[in-house]
């Protein structure tokens, strides 16, 4: 008899979610290489990051299962210079025990769909630990990203040099002309 999975809810993040978001992210900072931060930001700093994304009218989504946050994903400006205003960078992190259950695919697909409703033309993923971050690489390939670059040995974390993989995908809004 197979165990039935709890339904997954993808929704907009609320300020009340940020403590759980901070816990998820802290694990990746402390034990993983997806983030090149070395000290986990506290909840106040994560709250400030959340508010900045909201102020820029960009999506920040969470995945909730059985009343527990199991992941988050958000879009932010790719770069601050004005000519980049139609490109976004996405970030996605799952609870360390939530990988391999389709949560990342559902969460990233929802973020892509939300960004396709906006003015953005391109979405970029900057993947810490490069091709060694196989879960993130496969997730992004599955959702239409393509590898466009590798920055070799640009980070040093957990006693080793780490690459950064750059992936990109067009958004459906790429069919629309940019508004000046």
Residue pairs with C-beta under 8 A, 6 or more apart in sequence:
5 65
5 101
6 65
6 66
7 65
8 63
8 64
8 65
8 70
8 102
8 103
8 106
9 63
9 64
9 65
10 61
10 62
10 63
10 64
10 106
10 107
10 110
11 61
11 62
11 64
12 59
12 60
12 61
12 62
13 21
13 50
13 60
13 61
13 62
13 72
13 74
15 47
15 50
15 51
17 62
17 69
17 72
18 43
18 46
18 47
18 50
19 43
20 62
20 68
20 69
21 46
21 50
21 62
21 69
21 72
22 40
22 41
22 42
22 43
22 46
24 69
24 70
24 71
24 72
24 93
24 94
24 95
24 96
25 35
25 40
25 41
25 46
25 72
25 93
26 40
26 41
27 95
27 96
28 34
28 35
28 93
28 96
29 35
29 37
29 38
29 39
29 40
29 41
30 40
31 96
32 96
32 129
33 128
33 129
33 132
33 133
33 155
33 157
33 158
33 162
34 93
34 127
34 128
34 129
34 133
34 136
35 93
35 128
36 128
36 155
36 157
36 162
36 164
38 157
41 49
50 60
50 74
52 76
53 59
53 60
53 74
53 75
53 76
54 60
56 76
56 77
57 118
58 74
58 75
58 76
58 77
58 88
58 115
58 118
59 74
59 75
59 111
59 114
59 115
60 72
60 73
60 74
60 75
61 72
61 73
61 74
61 107
61 110
61 111
61 114
62 69
62 71
62 72
63 69
63 70
63 71
63 72
63 73
63 94
63 98
63 103
63 106
63 107
64 70
65 98
65 103
68 95
69 95
70 94
70 95
70 98
70 103
71 92
71 93
71 94
71 95
71 98
71 103
71 104
71 107
72 92
72 93
72 107
73 90
73 91
73 92
73 93
73 107
73 108
73 110
73 111
74 90
74 91
74 111
75 88
75 89
75 90
75 111
75 114
75 115
75 120
75 123
76 88
76 89
76 91
77 84
77 85
77 87
77 88
77 89
78 84
78 87
78 88
78 89
78 122
78 124
79 87
85 119
86 119
86 120
86 121
86 122
86 178
87 120
87 121
87 122
87 123
87 124
88 115
88 120
88 122
88 123
88 124
89 123
89 124
89 125
89 126
90 108
90 111
90 112
90 115
90 123
90 124
90 125
92 104
92 107
92 108
92 111
92 136
92 139
94 103
94 104
94 107
99 135
100 135
104 135
104 136
104 139
105 139
105 142
105 143
108 139
108 140
108 143
109 143
112 123
112 143
112 144
112 169
112 171
115 123
115 171
115 173
116 171
116 172
116 173
117 173
118 173
119 173
119 176
119 178
119 179
120 171
120 173
121 170
121 171
121 173
121 174
121 178
122 168
122 169
122 170
122 171
122 174
123 145
123 168
123 169
123 170
123 171
124 166
124 167
124 168
125 136
125 140
125 145
125 165
125 166
125 167
125 168
126 164
126 165
126 166
127 133
127 136
127 137
127 140
127 164
127 165
127 166
127 167
128 155
128 162
128 164
129 162
129 163
129 164
130 150
130 162
130 163
130 164
130 165
131 137
131 150
131 163
131 165
132 162
132 163
133 165
137 147
137 165
137 167
140 167
140 169
141 167
143 169
144 169
145 167
145 168
145 169
146 167
146 168
146 169
147 165
147 166
147 167
148 166
148 167
148 168
149 165
149 166
150 163
150 164
150 165
150 166
151 163
151 164
151 166
152 163
153 161
153 162
153 163
154 162
154 163
154 164
155 161
155 162
155 163
155 164
156 162
